[in-house]
Every structure is written in C-alpha cells, then in structure tokens.
Amino acid sequence: MLNTAKEIIEVCKSEDLHFYDLVLESETKTLKISEEEMKDKLKEILEVMKSSSHETLDKVYDTEYKMIDGFAKKMNNYQKEKDPLTSKFLARTMAMAFSTSETNANMGIIAAAPTAGSSGIMPAALMAAREKYGLDDDILINGLLTSIGIGQIIGKYATFAGAEGGCQAECGSASAMAAAALVEMLGGSVEEALNAASITLVNVMGLACDPIAGLVEYPCTFRNASGVINSFISADMALAGIKSIVPFDEVCQAMGEVGHLLHESIRETGLGGLAGTKTGQCIRSKFLNIKED
C-alpha cells in the first residue's frame, strides 16, 4: 500500500481508481488469492457483522458482571417508541453497536475490526447504512476494503492496541475506518474518505483506555455507540466539503505520539480513569477473586 494520503489521492486521480481498488490489488497480491476469493472472505465477515449487530436488539443476555446487559434492546425499543433527539436512525445505529458489544461479552462470534473492544462500530455503521440506503453486498465490500486501507495506514504510523495508545487507538481507529467506508459507500471521493477518517481521529485524540477490571465492556460499550456516531458526523462533514488541514497519515502519527504520552494507568491496565474509581475497583476485586478460586 501507498504510505501517505497525498500519494493515495494522486494515484487514484491519475489512474481513475477508487481507494478500494488499490486495497483489493494489494491484498490479493499479499495473500496470493484471487479477487473473487478475497470478496468471498469479506462476505463472510459481513455476515458475522450483520449477525452480531442484530443479535440482542430484541433479547437480553445475562453476562457475568451485568455491566452492559440489555443496552441494545433498550436503545432499540427507545427508537421504536419515542422521538429520539439524535433521530430514530442514529438511535438504532447505536443499538446495533451495543448489540455487538453484548455479543462479544457473551462470548459470541464477532468480527474484531480492528479489535474486540471496538468491534461494535464497523458493523453498526455498515448495517445502518445498508438499511437506510438499500445498499447491496458489493457496495458494502467496497466499504470494507476502504476500511482495510485506512487500517493499514493507522497500523503503519500508530497502533490499534489500547495498551499502547489508549482508546483512541481502538474505538478511534474503528470509527475512522467506518467513516471512510461510509464516504466511499455513499459515492464520495478518496480525498473525502481520508478527510472523514482524519476528522474522526481528531475528535477523539487522547481518549483514555480505562476498562473496568480490564474487561472490554464498560466503558467500552458506550464508546462503541458514540464511536459510530462519530463516524457518521465525520463522514457528513467530509461529504459537505469540510477538510482536515492535517493529512490522514500525519493525524495517525500524532495519534501514535499522543498514545505514548498517556500514563500507563489509562492504557488498558484497568487501574486508572473509570477503572480506578471506587466502583471500578470493587468490580475488579470481585473479578480477580473469582478467577483465583
């Protein structure tokens, strides 16, 4: 893959390509598979995303620590019965993000895109867009390919690991990947897709990773819901013509630098931030005691 936003934009313009075309070519060469085989793999991922994002919209799992049980169903019922401030569409999108988080907490099958703790964002974004615009699998696959390209740039200049870069590296990365995918699926340009990804990361620069008891449940599930909304608002800004003056590769570099500056207590250790509160420490003690028995 190309290394900078400028290079990607220039190649796409000069060769009349989409970002996903570059990613597809790169991935098939790297994996030594055909384009058809690659797309079949992505269809499998889409099916997992569809399933997890709908799994608990109408039912409730009882997880061991009961920190996030029933959020998806409550949010989905809310958008059915009320007039949400954010709109029925966005409320249902948040419900779908909750659903994958709950599925993960219940040891169900998810697609970690890019991590388990941020796994609700991409499915919610893709499936909500599918419902709203009647998108087919081919368009969603193009979105997935675009997200892969965004992820490759993040991986080159920063990290996906909360233990290294905080939650900006997990939910922030997932949201940036989703934002670029949304722009591509809605007919935006490669430059707009990269702007959307940049704006998304700018919005959460410095976000701590402070899961209670080290479990990617609380506050992670809230950050999945807010993360998918971040991807939508960033995509809208980019599609409106709003630009990030800092190119995406430089935004990623900044995210990596900020992540290294975060204190270790707020880098997925379960010690600081919300995990360090009285309630958080009580849950952590209970978790450790159960594991030691």
N, C-alpha and C positions, 0 to 999 in steps of 0.2 A: 504493500500500500504506500501511497504518497505520504509525505511527512507533515506538510503544512496545509492550512486552509487555502492559502494562495495557490499552491501547486494543484490542489484538487479542483478548485474553481477554474483555473486556466486550462487544465486538461479536459475537463468536462465541456467547456465552451469551445475549445479548438477542435475537439473530436465529436462534438454534438452527442455527448453521453450524459446519462444520469449518474449520480453518485453510486446508486445500487449496481450499475453496470460495472464500475470499477471494482466494487467489492466482490461481485459474483465472479469476475475473471480471476481476481487474486485468490479467493477461497478455493475455487475449483483446482487451480494450479497447486496450491499449498496442500490440499487434501487429496489431490490426484483422483478426483471424481468428476463425473460429467455434470453439466448444468442441471440436467433432469434429476440426477441423484441428489444434488445439493438442494434443489427445490423440494424434493420429497422429504428430506430431513427437516426442512423448515416447516413443511405442512404438519409433520408430527409435532413439532414444537407448538405450532398454532393450536392444535387440538388440545394439548396439555394446558395451554394458556386459557382457552375457552372453558375447559372443564373447571379449572381452579378458580377462575373469576366468577363462576356461577354456582359453585359448589354449596356455599352457605347463604345464598341470597334468600332462601326460603326455609332454611333449617339452621339449627344451632348445635355446634359441637361443644362438649364439655371438656376443656383442656385441663391439664393437671393443676395449673396455678390460677386459672379463671381470670386472667388479666384482660383478655380481649374477647371473651365469649359473646357471641350474638351481635357484634357491631354491624356486620354486613346485613343481617336480617333487619335490624332496627333502622339502618340507614335506607335500605330498600323500601321498607314499609313507610318510612317518613316521606320519601319522594312520591309514593303512590297516594298517600292520604292527605298530604299538606302541600303548601306552595313554598318550596324552599327558597331562601334568599339567593342561593347560588344557581338556581334553576333545577328542574327535575333531571335534566340530562347530567349535570355535573354531580348532583347528589347520587344518582345511580352509578356514575363512574366511580365515585368514592366507595360506594357499597361493593363494587367489583374489586377494588383494591383491597378492601377489608377481607373479602372472601378468600383471596389467595393467601393473605397473611394467616387467616384462620386455618386454611387447609394445610399450610406449612406447619403451624403449631400442633396440628393433629396428626402429623407425620404422613400427610397425603402427598400426592405427586404434584410437583411444581416445576416450572422452568426458572432456574436461577439466572435472571437476566438483569444485571450481571451477578447478583448474589442472592442468597436465600432471604436475607434481611430486607432486601429491596425488591423482592420478587412479585409484589402486587402491582407495581407501577406499569410495566410494559403490557401485561395482559389487560389491565383496565383501560389503558389508552387505546390499544388496538381494537379491543372488543367494543368499546364505547363508540369509536369512530365507525366501526363496521355497522353497528345498529343505527347510528344517526344518518349515515350516508349510503347505506346499502352496498358497502364495498365487498368485492369478491376476494378469494384467496390469493389470486395473483397480485392484487394491489397490496394486500397485507404482507405478502412475501417480499415485495419491493421495500415496504416499510421496515421489515425485519432486517433485510440486507443493509439498508441505510443505517439502522441502529448498530449493526455489527461494525460498520465503518467508523462510526462515532466512537464506539467502544475501543476500537483498535488505537485511535488517536489518544484517548484517555489513558489506555494501558501503556502507551509509549512515553507519555510525559508525566503521568501521575500514577494513581493506584485505584483499585476497586476495594481495597481492604480497609474496613473501619479501624482495624488495629494499627494501621499505618497513617490513615488520612482522615479519620473521623467519618461521620455520617454523610458529609459532603461527597465522600468517595463512593458511598454505597447508594443511598437514595438520590443524591445529586447526580451521580453518573447515570443511574437508571432513568431519571427524569430527562436528562439531556438526550439520551438515546431515544426516548419516547417522543420528545419534542421534534427532533429531526425526522423521525419516522412519520409523524403526523403531517409535517410540512410536505414531505415527499408524497405521501398518500393523497394529499389534497391538491397536488399539482404545482407545488412551489418549486423554486429553483434550488440548485445546490447551495448557492450563496445564502438563500433564505433558511435552508435547513441548518447550515452551520451557524448562522446568526441565532436561530432558535436554541440550538444547543448551548451556545455561549451565554445567552441571556439566562437560561435555566441555571447554569452553574453559578453565574454572578449572583443570582437570587439566594443561593444557599451557601455562599463562600464562608467557610469557617464553622459549619454546622458540626456540633459535637456528636460523638457516638457514645451513648451512655445507657445501654440496655440493662434493665434491672435483672440481677442475678446472671448477667451475661447471656440471657435468652433474647433472641431476636423477636420479641413480642411487644413489649412496652418499653419505650415509646415508639418503637419501630413502626407499628401498625398505623399510628397517626401520621407518621412521616411518609408512609406509602400513600395514604389518602391525599395529604397535602402535596406530595410529590407529583402525583398525576395531574393535579390541578395546576401546579407549576408548569408542567409540560404543555398544558393547553393554553395557558395565558402567554407563555413564551412563544408558542407556535403562532398564536394570533398576532402578537407584536411583530414577529418576523414577517408574516404574510401581509401585514399592514405596511411594510416597508421600513420598519424601525430596525436599525442596525446596531450591532455591538462594535464599538470602535476598536476594541481589543480582539484580534483574531482568535478563533477557537483554540488553536494549538497553544497560544500564549495564555489563554484563560486556563487551560489544563495545566500548564507549567505553574501558574500562580496557585492553582488548587493544590498541586503537589507540595509547593513550598509552604503554604498555609497549614497543610496537614502535618508537616514535620514540626511546625511551631506549636501545635496543640499539645497541651500537657498530657502525659500518658494516662492520667486518670479519666480523661474524656476521649480515649481512643479504644473503645470496646473492652475495657478491662472490668467493667461492672463496678467501678469504685467511686467515680465522681459524677457530677451532674445529677440527673434524676436517680441514677443508681445509688448515689451516695446519700440520698435523703433517708430519714428515719424509716419511712415505709419501705423504701427500696432495700435498705439493709436488713429489715425484718424478713422480707421475702427471700433475699439472698441467703440468710441464715437457715431458713426453712429448707431451701433447695439443697444447700450443702449437707445439712443433717440427713435428709432423705437419701442422698447419694452415698453417704458414708455407712448407712445401716446395711 
